[in-house]
Amino acid sequence: MPGKFCGLTDAVWAIIEPLLPAVPAKPGRGRPHAPFRDILNTIIWVLITGARRADVPEENGFGSRSASHRQLGIWESDGTWENIKARLTGKAYDLGLTDRERSSADGSFVAGKGGGDDAEYGFKGKGVTVHALVDNNGNPLSVISTGAAEGERAQIGPLIEQAKVLTGKPGRPKKLPGSLQADKGYDSRKLRDDLRKRGITPMTDRRTWPGRKPPIGRPPARPADRWKIERTFARFQRKYRRLSVRRERRNKYWKGFIIVAVCLFRVNLLI
């Protein structure tokens, strides 16, 4: 969706609409439920521009800021966004658009101006860390957010577990990457052993310091093209400005924006 965002196109809506839950029935009194397309237009507009919800265009095709904000949190809490992401990943898997032979993992610090859930003081200041696992093409497989003081190595397991694939066909699609490359911050014997137990080849640089003895045995494979995950983080911050600085105080809204951005990555592959 290049250029100015003026709402979801018919092609994008045709992909997303079947994945959304049914529209709630109209109550006995009061207004009917806002159309999901208008709600998504407002959520994506705020995600792309990074502007305040009060600045949402007051025109046809955009939902109210309160209804959109509430629906963003509801769909994150009940797992709707995760289900949409898994099914979009399954469609990309069926079309051969996902290359899991070599994946990359890394974390990126995001300043938390408003504080709130998980906002902690880390090495770079107060905020959160966004951890991502991408495939060989740089497309995100899973993205999670933790406090800035949390260790990055401990997030590899959750990242792999959340890289779900739902194809709607019999059988279990390939979920685990063939190899995983990361920088020196992930150099850990325990992590390498855990990855090998899963059938994943670790590709991490060795940490060095004065007086360290060279390890015994064959050295692990080194990262080949880890720049792809750096490019993914750059795209997140350039295309979705709401993710550049965390302004949501509650996790369900912050994580909701992150998953919506991942879903948009997948949609752009399919159109």
N, C-alpha and C positions, 0 to 999 in steps of 0.2 A: 504494500500500500504506500507507494512513494508520493511525495508532494503533500499538500495541505490535506489534513484529515477532515472530511465533511460528512462522515458516516460510513458504515459498512456497505461495500458494494454487493450487488446481487450474487456475484460469484462466491464471495467470502461467506455471505449469509447462507447460501445453499449448503456449504460445508458445515457450518456451526449449528444451524437450526436443528437438524436431527439429533444432535448430541445433547441438547438442552432438556431439562425436565419439562413436564407438561405445565402449561400456564394454569395457575390456581383458578378455581371457579369463582365467579363474582359473588360476593357476599349478599345477604338479603338487603342490606342498606349500604350506602356509601358508593364511592367510585369503584369502577372495575380495576383490576390489576393492570399496571403499566405494561405495555408491550416489551417483551424481552429485547427486541432489536433496539428500541430506544434506550433501554437501560445499558446495553452493551456499548452503544455509541457514546454515552456519557462516560462510562468507565474507561474506555479506550482513549477518549479525548483527553481526560485528565492524565492518563498514563503517558501519552505521547508528549503533551505540552508541558506537563509538570505544573500547570497553573492551579489556582485555587478552584474549589468546586463552585464558589460563588461566581466565577467567570465563565461557567458553562454557557454556550450559546442558547438563548431563549428562542428557539425556533423549532419547527416541526422536525421530528426525527431524533430529538434528544429528550431523555427522560429527566425527571426532577433530580436535583443533586441529592436530596435526602433518600429517595427511593433507590437510586443507584448505589449510594454508599451502603445502605442497609443490605441490598442484594449481594453486593460484593462480599460482605462478611458472611452472609448466610451460605453462599455457595462454597466459600472456603471451609467453613465449619462442617458442613455435611458431606464434604468430599466430592462435590460436583465438579470443581475445577480439576481435581486430580483425575477423575474419571474421563473428562474431556481430553486432558493431556494424554492419557494412556491410549485412548481410542484414536486420536490424531497420530500418535506415534505408531500405532498398529497399521493405519492406512499408509503411512510413509514406509513402513517395513514391507508391506505387501507389494509396493511399487518399486522396491529396491532403492529407496532414497536414503536409507540408513546404513552406514558402514560402521560396524562395531568391532572390526578387527583390531583397531588401535584407538583407544579413547584417552582423554586427558582430563586431569582434575586440578583444580586450583581454587583459591579463595581471593576475594576482593573486599577491601574495607569500604564501608559506607558510613559517613558521618551521621549521627543521630541527633539532629538539632532539637527535636522535641522531647528527647528522652523516651520514656515508656518501656514497654515489655522488651526484655533482653538487651536493652541499651546498657553497655558496660564500657569501662575504661580499658582500652588495650594499648598496644605499642604505639598506634597512630592517633590515639585520642578516644573520645567517647563516641560509641556507635555500635554497629553490628558488622558481621562478616557474612558475605554472600558466597556460598560454596557451590561450584558447578561441576558437572560431569558432562563432557561433550564427546561426540563421536569423531570419526576421522575426518569428517567434513566441517567440523566446528559447530554442528547443530546441537543445542543443549538436549541432553537426555533426562537430566534431573537437576534441580536447583533447590537448595535449602538455605535458610538463614539462621544464624546463631549469634550469641553475644560476641563482642570483639575479643573477649578474654578466653574464649573457647579455643582449644587446639584444633588445627586443621587436619591432622592425621586421623583424629577420632571420627571425622565426618565421612571418611571414605566408605565405610560400611553402610550408613544411612543413605548415601548417594546412590550406591549400587542397588539397594533395596527399593528405592523409590523410582528407579528407571523401569517402570512397568510398561508392558506392551499388551494391548487388547486388540486382537485382530477379528474376533468373532468367528473364527474358524476352529475346527478340531485340532488338537495338538497344542504343544507349548512352544511358542516362538523363542528364538534365541534372545536371552535377556542379558547375559554376562558378556562383557567385552573380551576379546582375545588377549589384549595386553592393555596396561594402563601406565601412562607416562605422567611424571610430576617432577617438580623442582626439588631442591635440596631440603626444603622444609618437610618433605614427606619421607626422608631417609630414616627408616626404622626397620630393624630386623623383624620385629613382631608384625609390622604391617606387611612386609614382603612375604612372611610365612602365611599370613591370613589370605593374601591374594593367591598364593600358589595353591592353597587348599581349595579355593574356589575355581581353580583352573585358569587363573589370570596371570599372565606374565608381567611382573613388575618392571618398570623402566624408570628408574629414579637416579638422579645424580647423587654422588657420595658427598657427604659433608666432610670438610677438611679443617684441621687446626694444627698448630705447631706441636710436634711430638706424637701425632697419631700414627699408629702402626698400620701398614697396609693390611686390608682384610685378607683372610686365608680363603683360597678357592677362586673359582671363576667369578670375575666381577659381573654385576647385573648389567643388562642392556641399558644404554643411555637413551634419553629422550631424542626423538628424531625431528618432530615438528610440533613442539609444545606451543609455538606461537599461535596456533589456531585457537586455543582457549583464551589467550590474551585478546585476540581479535573479537571473540564472542563477548567478552566483558566490555570492550570498547563499543561494540554495537548496542549492547544493553544501555549504556550511558548516553550514547549519541541519539538513538532512536526513541528511547523511552526515558524521558527526562525525570519522570517521577521516581525513578530508581537511583538517580544520582545522589540524592540526599534523602534520608528517611525522615519523613514528617508525620507519619502515622504513629500514634502512641500505642495502639493495640495491634498485636501480632496478626490477627486474622485479616486485617485490612492490608497490612504491609505484605504478608505472604500471598494474599489474593492478587495484588498487583504483580508480584513476581511470576506467579503461575500463568496469569493472563499473558504476560510478555512471552513466556515459553510457548504458550498455545499459538500466539501470533507468528512465532518463528516457524512452527509446524504448518500453519495455514499457508504461509508464503511459499512453502515447498510444494504444496498440493495444487496451487492455482497456476 
